[in-house]
């Protein structure tokens, strides 16, 4: 089973070779904590992490 890769800059899960949010290409497979943001405007955690879009994110990435 392959481990999910995460963008180091915006902490979003990525499937392809380019991050869909920041268009970066620096990824990691080492992370801690997953969150799923359904509505970034109403989410307290999304506001604290300064997230603007819905999606699957990690709390800490190395």
C-alpha positions in Angstrom: 0.0 0.0 0.0 1.5 3.3 -1.1 1.6 6.2 1.4 -0.3 9.4 0.6 1.8 12.3 -0.4 1.3 15.8 1.0 2.3 19.2 -0.3 4.9 20.7 2.0 3.7 24.3 1.4 -0.1 24.1 1.7 -0.5 20.8 3.6 -3.1 19.3 1.2 -3.1 15.7 0.0 -2.0 15.4 -3.6 -2.6 12.7 -6.2 -0.6 14.0 -9.3 2.8 15.5 -9.9 1.7 19.1 -9.1 -0.2 20.5 -6.1 -3.7 21.7 -7.2 -3.7 24.6 -4.8 -0.2 26.2 -4.9 1.1 24.5 -8.1 4.2 23.4 -6.2 6.1 20.1 -6.6 7.6 19.6 -3.1 5.9 16.7 -1.4 6.4 14.5 1.7 5.0 11.2 2.9 5.8 12.0 6.6 3.0 13.8 8.3 0.9 13.9 11.5 -2.8 14.3 11.9 -5.4 14.4 9.2 -8.4 16.8 9.0 -11.2 17.1 6.4 -12.4 20.7 5.9 -16.0 20.8 4.5 -16.6 24.5 4.8 -13.5 26.7 5.4 -15.6 29.8 6.3 -17.4 28.1 9.2 -14.5 25.9 10.5 -12.6 27.1 13.5 -9.7 24.7 12.7 -9.5 26.0 9.1 -9.4 29.6 10.4 -6.6 28.7 12.8 -4.6 27.0 10.0 -5.5 29.8 7.6 -7.1 27.5 5.1 -9.2 29.0 2.3 -10.6 25.9 0.5 -12.3 22.7 1.4 -10.3 19.5 1.2 -8.2 16.9 3.1 -5.3 18.5 5.0 -2.6 17.4 7.5 -1.8 19.2 10.7 2.0 18.8 10.6 4.2 17.8 7.6 8.0 17.2 7.6 
